[in-house]
Amino acid sequence: MPYGESWQCEECGLRWNTRQIPASDYEGLLRRVRRHRLEILGFAFLALAVFIPLIVFVNQKFVFVAAIVAFAWMFLYMPFWRRRVRRTAREAPAWNLRPE
């Protein structure tokens, strides 16, 4: 649900408004999550930008090097990245919203 929207629980009928969350806290959390997402996308695009020209213009044997790099990325870097994302989620502030 986007920030600033209200919603009503279908079970109990109470209305909740997300504007009770301080905007600066919410924006800070969104900024950290976006940074994690951009970091992983940036690394993927960088790897593609390096290996595609190498494979196409230099030698097709770079496919094997690209496979090794992809393997290292998935099994060495991604667990580290996932731990950082989970830590960001754990360290997010807890907000106590009250029904309207």
C-alpha positions as CSV (number, residue, x, y, z in Angstrom):
1,M,0.0,0.0,0.0
2,P,1.4,3.4,-0.9
3,Y,2.3,5.9,1.8
4,G,-0.5,8.2,2.7
5,E,-3.4,5.9,1.9
6,S,-6.0,4.7,4.2
7,W,-7.5,1.2,4.2
8,Q,-10.2,-0.7,6.0
9,C,-9.8,-4.1,7.5
10,E,-12.5,-6.4,6.0
11,E,-12.6,-8.6,9.1
12,C,-12.9,-6.0,11.9
13,G,-14.0,-2.9,10.0
14,L,-11.3,-0.6,11.4
15,R,-9.7,2.1,9.2
16,W,-6.0,2.5,9.2
17,N,-4.1,5.6,7.9
18,T,-0.5,5.3,6.9
19,R,0.1,9.0,7.3
20,Q,0.6,8.3,10.9
21,I,4.1,7.1,9.9
22,P,6.6,9.9,9.9
23,A,7.4,10.8,6.3
24,S,11.1,11.2,7.0
25,D,11.4,7.7,8.4
26,Y,9.4,6.2,5.6
27,E,11.5,8.0,2.9
28,G,14.7,6.9,4.6
29,L,13.6,3.3,4.5
30,L,12.5,3.6,0.8
31,R,15.9,5.2,0.0
32,R,17.8,2.3,1.6
33,V,15.7,-0.3,-0.2
34,R,16.1,1.5,-3.6
35,R,19.9,1.6,-3.0
36,H,20.1,-2.1,-2.5
37,R,18.0,-2.7,-5.6
38,L,20.1,-0.3,-7.7
39,E,23.3,-1.9,-6.4
40,I,22.4,-5.3,-7.7
41,L,21.0,-4.1,-11.0
42,G,24.1,-1.9,-11.6
43,F,26.4,-4.9,-11.0
44,A,24.4,-7.0,-13.4
45,F,24.4,-4.4,-16.1
46,L,28.2,-3.8,-15.6
47,A,28.8,-7.5,-16.0
48,L,26.7,-7.6,-19.2
49,A,28.4,-4.5,-20.5
50,V,31.8,-6.2,-20.1
51,F,31.1,-9.7,-21.2
52,I,28.8,-9.2,-24.2
53,P,31.4,-7.3,-26.2
54,L,34.2,-9.7,-25.1
55,I,32.1,-12.7,-26.2
56,V,30.9,-11.1,-29.5
57,F,34.1,-9.2,-30.6
58,V,37.0,-10.9,-28.9
59,N,36.5,-14.6,-28.4
60,Q,33.6,-16.9,-27.7
61,K,35.6,-18.6,-25.0
62,F,34.8,-15.8,-22.7
63,V,31.4,-17.5,-22.3
64,F,33.1,-19.8,-19.8
65,V,34.6,-16.9,-17.9
66,A,31.2,-15.3,-17.8
67,A,29.7,-18.5,-16.4
68,I,32.4,-18.6,-13.7
69,V,31.7,-14.9,-12.8
70,A,27.9,-15.6,-12.8
71,F,28.5,-18.6,-10.5
72,A,30.7,-16.5,-8.1
73,W,28.1,-13.8,-8.1
74,M,25.2,-16.1,-7.3
75,F,27.0,-18.1,-4.6
76,L,29.4,-15.6,-3.1
77,Y,28.0,-12.1,-3.5
78,M,24.2,-12.7,-3.4
79,P,24.2,-14.3,0.1
80,F,26.2,-11.2,1.3
81,W,23.7,-8.9,-0.4
82,R,20.7,-10.8,0.9
83,R,22.0,-10.5,4.5
84,R,22.4,-6.7,4.0
85,V,18.8,-6.4,2.7
86,R,17.5,-8.5,5.6
87,R,19.5,-6.4,8.1
88,T,18.0,-3.2,6.6
89,A,14.5,-4.7,7.0
90,R,15.2,-5.8,10.6
91,E,16.6,-2.4,11.5
92,A,13.6,-0.6,10.0
93,P,11.7,1.4,12.6
94,A,8.5,-0.1,14.0
95,W,5.5,2.2,13.8
96,N,2.5,1.8,16.1
97,L,-0.4,2.9,14.0
98,R,-3.8,3.5,15.7
99,P,-7.1,2.9,14.0
100,E,-9.1,6.0,13.0
